[in-house]
Amino acid sequence: MTTRDSVPVVSIRNLNKHFSEGGRDRVVIDSLDHDFVSGEFTILLGRSGSGKSTLLNLISGIEIPNSGDISIDGASITAMTDKQRTLFRRDNIGFIFQFFNLIPTLTVLENITLPSELAGRKQKEVEKTAMALLERVGLADRRDTFPDKLSGGEQQRVAIARALAHDPMLVLADEPTGNLDEDTGERVMALLLDLTREAGKTLIMATHSPEVVPLADSVFRLHDGQLIATSGHSESDDYQLAFEPILG
């Protein structure tokens, strides 16, 4: 929930998303109203298939809802055309995926600079920013390396640098440590939080990792298409439900 002095960077109103499966509609997001506060780190919990990734994709404009509105910094992305959403996402949103999504034919440096170059920014400035980020993530000496020569943790550090290089107002992370071992995941998570907090970014993360929960400013469980606030700092029923394993 927002406080009196807080400013929402993402405003969601009466959002609905459903998918057709086997001739039936499966409701994932159900008449959702929510504000994500500027500068905060928010965690989305929920069982596999609860719709966490779908909600992030809707916020980014990768997917479109069946109805409702999503506004980012006052701009309604649901009212935009596909091209407008693509350009808005490129300029204003950084996305970090579980499986890194680096372009295999580009070097580390080229992967980081590509979004800014597509936005028409000057190459020297773009490379300067990228190299500064590579220094922060400890990979400056790998600038000319291709992704397949990097470990999983190194690839995710490159992905974090890429997500921040164009100075987005909003960073979305979908299970960013889900494909890493525990120790590597903790280091990557600490790095992501340091970089986003230093830059005052709004970070929304979907995760199954309970150890991350105490670091967040706010925690919500996605259940039956709604976001339910939970402290995430105790063994409450909400906390246990959020991490209940799914079989099959």
Stockholm file with secondary structure:
# STOCKHOLM 1.0

chainA/1-248         MTTRDSVPVVSIRNLNKHFSEGGRDRVVIDSLDHDFVSGEFTILLGRSGSGKSTLLNLISGIEIPNSGDISIDGASITAMTDKQRTLFRRDNIGFIFQFFNLIPTLTVLENITLPSELAGRKQKEVEKTAMALLERVGLADRRDTFPDKLSGGEQQRVAIARALAHDPMLVLADEPTGNLDEDTGERVMALLLDLTREAGKTLIMATHSPEVVPLADSVFRLHDGQLIATSGHSESDDYQLAFEPILG
#=GR chainA/1-248 SS CCCTTCCEEEEEEEEEEEEEETTEEEEEEEEEEEEEETTCEEEEECCTTSSHHHHHHHHHTSSCCSEEEEEETTEEGGGSCHHHHHHHHHHHEEEECTTCCCCTTSCHHHHHHHHHHHTTCCHHHHHHHHHHHHHHTTCGGGTTCCGGGSCHHHHHHHHHHHHHHTCCSEEEEESTTTTSCHHHHHHHHHHHHHHHHHTTCEEEEECCCGGGGGGCSEEEEEETTEEEECCCSSCCHHHHHHTCCCCC
#=GC SS_cons         CCCTTCCEEEEEEEEEEEEEETTEEEEEEEEEEEEEETTCEEEEECCTTSSHHHHHHHHHTSSCCSEEEEEETTEEGGGSCHHHHHHHHHHHEEEECTTCCCCTTSCHHHHHHHHHHHTTCCHHHHHHHHHHHHHHTTCGGGTTCCGGGSCHHHHHHHHHHHHHHTCCSEEEEESTTTTSCHHHHHHHHHHHHHHHHHTTCEEEEECCCGGGGGGCSEEEEEETTEEEECCCSSCCHHHHHHTCCCCC
//
